[in-house]
Amino acid sequence: MHTPNLLLSEIKLKKWKNYDNKYLYWSLNSVVKDYSLHSTENENIERYDQFYRDHKLLLVLFRVLAVMPIQRSSPGCMTFSWKSTATLYSFIFWIFMTVIVLIVGKERIEILYTTKQFDEYIYAVIFVIYLIPHFWIPFVGWGVATEVAEYKSSWGKFQLSFFRVTGTTLQFPHLKSTIVIISIGCILCAFLFLFALSFFLEGYPLWHTLAYYHIIIMINMNCALWYINSRAIKTASIALAHCFQKEIHSSYSADILSKYRKLWINLSELLQSLGNAYARTYSTYCIFIFVNIVIAVYGAFAEIFDHKNVSRDSYKEFGLIVDGLYCSILLFIFCDCSHNATLSVAKGIQNVLLKIDVRQINRKAKSEIDLFIFAIEMNPAIVSLKGYVNVNRELLTSFIATITVYLLVLMQFKFTLN
């Protein structure tokens, strides 16, 4: 009864030994290849998961900051467990930093009740707001770690599919060096920002910066993480369009169109899963940036209108402007890189399809082109935070419009009180 299965296993083993690996992976329709890859799927994913190797440093930094305790538990697989050593470290680190944040936060809140100067009050509010992201780490970090691990694992599966379809390995030029530079820049910016505050502001002791280092670095790294993921998807879409155009020029085969259609759908789903996996993280991120910009710009304008003459205290207004610009840059990067990735995924493959001369292809190939176009329409390349908002340049303009309205209302309210 079980003899056919045993014979089939022996046949697969013999064929696996006789076939060359390169030929095995190149032949997309080979039955032998399908059997062999099925038994060693994770090993093959690990082999072609160049994106993980390039951005591994980012994952390590997020684990050190106790924000995202996901690990490479097995070849080609990212996982999260509440019982892992990474999660235990995150919990201990978070508790330790919570004590420091509460001590500093108490002193910053006391300033709100004791100060009578408007500029000092605004600064006190901003410093309290900067402490808030620490308390939502368990919700926006650990709480979405399982979804993030699945998203990271799907990158490996996509890269393996990319190799099977195109016969080439997906590469990310200069990504690793870019991540190193960005990571160092994020850390240095946090240190310089906090040291400058301690130096220029009266009543801001140096030890207070201990509560802010990991928070500022986390904010910077979240922006860097979004940029790196968006850039990787854009790179993948460009490579996909290039390989597709190259194969189409050699043959208008319906099989080629079908394979690339499925691969493009995988890429589109990868783009959508980016927003879904990090929905909590970047929803709160946007709220934090929005509130910071409104308060910082309002405080700066109010101080400028109140001061008739330029004084030595003008650096305080400058500090508020810098804070507003800092958050505005983070918001711009967040929206713009998503827009570029979305545009590349949506338009790159469409341009290749539109260049195909339908008069030179058969009916089956025409049908595949129609299916391809239909798939693009039914699977729009968008980055959505679980349906709450689409991340693109329109989000940036809506933020600007809303912030402007809030500032006008606040300034009118201030002039009325005066």
C-alpha positions in Angstrom: 0.0 0.0 0.0 2.9 2.4 0.8 5.2 1.1 -1.9 4.5 3.9 -4.4 5.4 6.5 -1.8 8.6 4.7 -1.0 9.5 4.4 -4.6 8.7 8.0 -5.2 11.0 9.0 -2.3 13.9 6.9 -3.8 13.3 8.4 -7.2 13.4 12.0 -5.8 16.6 11.2 -3.8 18.4 9.9 -6.9 17.3 12.7 -9.1 18.3 15.2 -6.4 21.8 13.7 -6.4 22.1 13.7 -10.2 20.9 17.2 -11.0 23.1 20.2 -10.8 21.8 22.8 -8.3 22.0 25.7 -10.7 20.0 23.8 -13.4 17.6 22.7 -10.7 16.7 26.2 -9.6 16.7 27.6 -13.1 14.1 25.1 -14.4 10.9 26.6 -13.2 8.7 23.7 -14.4 10.9 20.9 -13.2 9.1 18.4 -10.9 12.4 17.4 -9.3 13.0 21.1 -8.3 9.6 21.4 -6.7 10.2 18.2 -4.6 13.7 19.2 -3.5 12.8 22.7 -2.6 9.8 21.5 -0.6 12.1 19.5 1.7 14.5 22.3 2.3 12.4 25.4 1.9 13.7 27.4 4.9 17.3 26.7 3.8 16.6 28.1 0.4 14.9 31.1 1.8 17.9 31.7 4.0 20.2 31.5 1.0 18.3 34.1 -1.0 17.2 36.4 1.9 19.6 39.2 1.1 17.3 41.8 2.6 17.6 40.3 6.0 21.4 40.2 5.8 21.5 43.8 4.7 19.2 45.3 7.4 20.1 42.9 10.2 21.8 45.8 12.1 18.4 47.6 12.3 16.8 44.6 13.9 19.6 44.3 16.4 19.3 48.0 17.4 15.5 47.6 17.9 16.2 44.6 20.2 18.8 46.6 22.2 16.2 49.5 22.6 13.7 46.9 23.8 11.2 47.9 21.1 10.9 44.9 18.8 12.2 41.6 20.4 11.9 39.4 17.2 14.5 36.8 16.5 15.8 34.6 13.7 14.7 31.4 15.3 15.4 29.1 12.3 16.8 29.6 8.8 14.5 31.8 6.9 12.0 32.4 9.7 11.5 35.4 12.0 9.5 34.7 15.2 8.4 36.4 18.4 7.8 34.6 21.7 6.8 36.1 25.1 9.1 33.5 26.7 12.2 34.3 24.6 15.4 35.9 26.0 14.9 38.9 23.8 11.5 39.6 25.3 12.8 39.0 28.8 15.6 41.5 28.2 13.1 44.0 26.7 10.8 43.7 29.8 13.7 44.2 32.2 15.1 47.2 30.2 11.7 48.8 29.9 11.0 48.5 33.7 14.4 50.0 34.5 13.9 52.9 32.1 10.3 53.4 33.4 11.7 54.2 36.8 14.0 56.9 35.4 11.2 58.3 33.1 8.8 58.6 36.0 11.4 60.4 38.2 12.2 62.8 35.4 8.6 63.1 34.3 7.6 64.1 37.8 10.1 66.9 37.9 9.1 68.1 34.4 5.4 68.1 35.4 6.2 70.2 38.5 7.6 72.9 36.3 4.1 73.1 34.6 2.6 74.1 38.0 5.4 76.4 39.1 6.6 78.3 36.1 4.9 81.6 35.0 6.8 82.2 31.9 5.2 81.2 28.6 8.3 79.9 26.9 9.3 77.8 29.8 5.8 76.4 30.0 5.8 75.4 26.4 9.2 73.7 26.8 7.9 71.8 29.8 4.9 70.6 27.8 7.1 69.4 24.9 9.5 67.5 27.3 6.6 65.8 28.9 5.2 64.8 25.5 8.6 63.4 24.5 8.3 61.0 27.5 5.0 59.5 26.4 6.4 57.2 23.6 8.2 55.2 26.3 4.9 54.1 27.8 3.4 52.8 24.6 6.3 50.6 23.7 4.5 47.4 25.0 1.5 48.3 22.9 3.1 49.5 19.6 6.2 47.3 19.8 5.7 44.0 21.6 2.0 44.0 20.7 2.7 43.9 17.0 5.9 41.8 17.1 4.1 38.7 15.8 2.8 40.5 12.7 6.2 42.2 12.2 7.9 38.8 12.3 5.5 37.4 9.7 6.2 40.4 7.5 9.9 40.0 7.8 9.6 36.3 7.0 7.5 37.1 3.9 10.5 39.0 2.5 12.5 35.8 2.4 9.7 33.9 0.6 9.4 36.7 -1.9 13.1 36.8 -2.7 13.0 33.0 -3.2 10.1 33.4 -5.6 11.9 36.2 -7.3 14.9 33.9 -8.0 12.7 31.1 -9.2 10.9 33.4 -11.7 13.7 35.6 -12.9 16.7 33.3 -12.4 18.6 36.2 -10.6 19.1 37.0 -7.0 17.4 40.2 -5.8 20.1 42.7 -4.7 19.9 45.9 -2.7 22.8 48.1 -3.8 24.4 50.1 -1.0 21.6 49.2 1.4 23.9 47.8 4.1 26.2 50.8 4.2 23.3 53.2 4.1 21.8 51.5 7.2 25.1 51.8 9.0 25.3 55.5 8.2 21.7 56.1 9.1 22.0 54.2 12.4 25.0 56.1 13.5 23.4 59.4 12.4 20.2 58.6 14.5 22.2 57.9 17.6 24.5 61.0 17.2 21.5 63.3 16.5 19.8 62.1 19.7 23.0 62.8 21.8 23.6 66.2 20.2 20.0 67.2 20.5 19.8 66.4 24.2 23.2 67.8 25.1 22.3 71.1 23.3 19.1 71.3 25.4 21.0 70.7 28.6 23.5 73.4 27.7 21.1 76.1 26.5 18.1 75.7 28.7 18.1 76.9 32.3 16.8 74.4 34.8 17.4 71.4 32.6 20.0 69.3 34.4 22.2 66.9 32.4 21.0 63.8 34.2 17.5 64.4 32.9 18.7 63.4 29.4 19.0 59.8 30.6 15.3 59.5 30.3 15.2 60.7 26.7 18.1 59.0 24.9 16.3 55.7 24.1 13.1 57.6 23.2 14.7 60.0 20.8 16.8 57.2 19.2 13.7 55.1 18.9 11.8 57.9 17.2 14.7 58.4 14.7 15.1 54.6 14.1 11.4 54.2 13.4 11.7 56.8 10.7 14.8 55.0 9.4 13.1 51.6 9.5 10.1 52.9 7.4 12.5 54.5 4.9 14.6 51.2 4.6 11.5 49.0 4.1 10.0 51.4 1.5 13.4 51.7 -0.3 13.7 47.9 -0.4 10.2 47.5 -1.9 11.0 50.2 -4.5 14.3 48.4 -5.4 12.4 45.1 -5.7 9.8 46.7 -8.0 12.5 48.2 -10.3 14.3 44.9 -10.5 11.1 43.1 -11.2 10.1 45.5 -14.0 13.6 45.2 -15.5 13.6 41.4 -15.6 10.1 41.4 -16.9 11.0 43.7 -19.8 14.1 41.7 -20.6 12.1 38.4 -20.9 9.3 40.0 -22.8 11.7 41.3 -25.4 12.9 37.7 -26.0 9.5 36.0 -25.9 5.9 37.1 -25.6 5.0 33.8 -23.8 1.8 33.5 -21.9 3.7 31.4 -19.2 6.2 34.3 -18.7 3.3 36.8 -18.3 1.6 34.4 -15.8 4.7 33.9 -13.7 5.4 37.6 -13.5 1.8 38.4 -12.7 1.9 36.1 -9.6 5.3 37.6 -8.6 3.9 41.2 -8.9 0.9 40.2 -6.8 3.3 38.9 -4.1 5.2 42.2 -4.2 2.0 44.2 -3.9 0.9 42.1 -0.9 4.3 42.7 0.6 3.8 46.5 0.3 0.3 46.2 1.9 1.6 44.0 4.7 4.2 46.7 5.6 1.4 49.1 6.6 -0.7 46.4 8.3 2.2 45.0 10.4 3.3 48.4 11.7 -0.2 50.0 11.9 -0.1 50.6 15.6 3.4 51.8 15.6 3.1 54.4 12.9 -0.5 55.5 13.9 0.8 56.6 17.3 4.0 57.9 15.6 1.9 60.2 13.4 -0.1 61.5 16.4 3.1 62.2 18.3 4.5 64.2 15.4 1.3 66.1 14.8 1.0 67.2 18.5 4.7 68.1 18.6 4.5 70.3 15.5 1.4 72.1 16.6 2.8 73.0 20.1 6.3 73.8 18.9 5.2 76.1 16.0 2.5 77.7 18.2 5.0 78.4 21.0 7.5 79.9 18.5 5.0 82.2 16.8 3.6 83.3 20.1 7.0 84.2 21.4 8.0 86.0 18.2 4.8 88.1 18.3 5.2 88.8 22.1 8.8 90.0 21.7 9.0 93.4 20.2 12.8 93.6 20.4 15.3 90.9 19.7 16.8 89.7 23.0 19.3 87.1 24.1 16.4 84.7 24.8 15.8 84.4 21.1 17.5 81.0 21.2 14.4 79.7 22.9 12.3 80.5 19.9 15.0 79.0 17.8 14.8 75.8 19.8 11.0 75.6 19.3 11.5 76.1 15.6 14.1 73.4 15.4 11.8 71.0 17.2 9.0 71.8 14.7 11.4 71.3 11.8 12.7 68.1 13.2 9.2 66.6 13.5 8.3 68.0 10.1 11.2 66.3 8.4 10.3 63.0 10.1 6.7 63.4 8.8 7.9 64.2 5.3 10.3 61.2 5.1 7.5 58.9 6.4 5.0 60.1 3.7 7.3 60.6 0.8 9.2 57.3 0.8 5.8 55.5 1.0 4.6 57.5 -2.0 7.7 56.7 -4.0 7.5 52.9 -3.2 3.8 52.9 -4.1 4.4 54.7 -7.3 7.2 52.4 -8.3 5.2 49.2 -7.7 2.1 50.5 -9.5 3.7 52.2 -12.5 6.9 50.2 -13.1 5.2 47.0 -14.3 2.4 48.9 -16.0 4.9 50.8 -18.3 6.3 47.5 -19.5 2.8 46.1 -20.2 1.8 49.2 -22.2 4.9 48.8 -24.4 3.8 45.4 -25.5 2.6 45.3 -29.1 -0.6 43.2 -28.9 -0.5 42.6 -32.7 2.6 40.4 -32.3 1.2 38.1 -29.6 -1.2 35.2 -29.6 -4.6 35.0 -28.0 -3.4 33.2 -24.9 -0.8 35.9 -24.2 -3.4 38.7 -24.8 -5.6 36.9 -22.2 -2.7 36.9 -19.7 -2.1 40.6 -20.3 -5.8 41.3 -19.5 -5.5 39.2 -16.4 -2.3 41.1 -15.4 -4.0 44.5 -15.8 -7.1 43.2 -13.9 -4.8 42.0 -11.1 -3.2 45.4 -10.8 -6.6 47.0 -10.6 -7.8 44.6 -8.0 -4.6 44.6 -5.9 -3.8 48.3 -5.7 -0.2 49.1 -4.5 -1.0 51.2 -1.4 0.4 51.5 2.1 -2.5 51.6 4.5 -2.3 51.5 8.3 -5.0 48.8 8.4 -7.5 51.0 6.6 -7.3 54.0 8.9 -5.2 56.1 6.6 -3.2 55.7 3.4 0.4 56.7 3.7 1.4 59.0 0.7 1.9 62.6 -0.1 -1.8 63.3 0.3 -1.4 62.4 4.0 1.3 65.0 4.2 -0.8 67.8 2.6 -3.8 66.8 4.9 -1.4 67.1 7.9 -0.3 70.5 6.8 -3.9 71.7 6.3 -5.0 70.4 9.7 -1.9 71.9 11.5 -2.6 75.2 9.9 -6.2 75.3 11.1 -5.1 74.4 14.7 -2.5 77.1 14.7 -4.9 79.7 13.4 -7.4 78.8 16.2 -4.7 78.8 18.9 -3.2 82.1 17.8 -6.7 83.8 17.7 -7.3 82.4 21.2 -4.0 83.9 22.4 -4.7 87.3 20.9 -8.2 87.3 22.4 -6.7 86.7 25.9 -4.2 89.5 25.4 
